[in-house]
């Protein structure tokens, strides 16, 4: 479990009924917020 990855072992389906797909662009974050997010992701990965 060292790296996050993908698997075909388990599949799931999310029923969205007839909802329209949401498309969003990436957005910039401040350096302080990015550091915080990096730490949070590191905690989730460990």
C-alpha positions in Angstrom: 0.0 0.0 0.0 2.8 2.4 -0.7 1.2 4.2 -3.7 -2.3 5.1 -4.6 -3.5 3.5 -7.8 -6.4 1.9 -9.6 -8.0 -1.5 -9.4 -10.6 -3.4 -11.3 -11.2 -5.7 -8.3 -14.2 -3.6 -7.1 -16.5 -1.6 -9.3 -19.3 0.8 -8.4 -22.0 2.8 -10.1 -23.2 6.2 -9.0 -26.8 6.9 -10.1 -27.0 10.5 -11.1 -30.5 10.1 -12.6 -30.5 12.6 -15.5 -28.3 15.2 -14.0 -26.1 17.2 -16.3 -22.4 16.8 -16.1 -20.5 19.6 -14.3 -17.3 20.8 -16.0 -14.8 22.9 -14.0 -11.4 24.3 -14.7 -8.5 24.1 -12.3 -7.9 27.1 -10.2 -4.9 28.5 -8.4 -4.4 28.4 -4.7 -2.2 30.5 -2.4 1.1 29.0 -1.3 -0.1 28.7 2.3 -3.2 26.9 1.2 -1.2 24.6 -1.1 1.2 23.7 1.8 -1.9 22.8 3.9 -3.4 20.7 1.2 -0.1 18.9 0.6 0.1 18.0 4.3 -3.5 16.8 4.3 -2.9 14.6 1.3 0.3 13.2 2.9 -1.8 12.2 5.9 -4.4 10.5 3.7 -1.7 8.6 1.8 -0.1 7.2 5.0 
